[in-house]
Amino acid sequence: MIHPLLRPLLTEKSTGLTEKKGQYVLIVKPDADKTDIRQAVEKKFGVEVKSVRTINCLGKSRAQNTKRGRITGKKSDWKKAIITLAKGQTIDYYSGTSQKSEG
C-alpha cells in the first residue's frame, strides 16, 4: 500500500504513552495492515519499529431533529496504530525525522 500513514493522533492519552513507554499513536488508512504500517514508519522516520498494534474505531451515529423530520447520519470509520519503537529512539512529528538519544 502506498502512504498508509495519515496523521499523528495527539491527545492526552497518546502523549502519555509517548512519554512513559515510547509508543506513538498514528491515524492510518482503514485498509492498511501491520506490515505496511511498519515499513512506512521505518522509511519515513528512519527508526526501528519494535511492534505495531492496530485498532479499528467505528464512526459515531448522529441524528438531528428538524422541521422536516429526523435526519440521521454516520461519521466515517477510522483506524489507529500504536507503534512501539526500539529503545532510545524517538519521532519528531513536526520535522518528519527521528532522533536517537545518546546513552
Helices and strands as residue ranges (DSSP letters): E 5-8, H 12-21, E 23-28, H 34-45, E 49-57, E 61-66, E 69-74, E 78-85, E 89-92, E 97-100
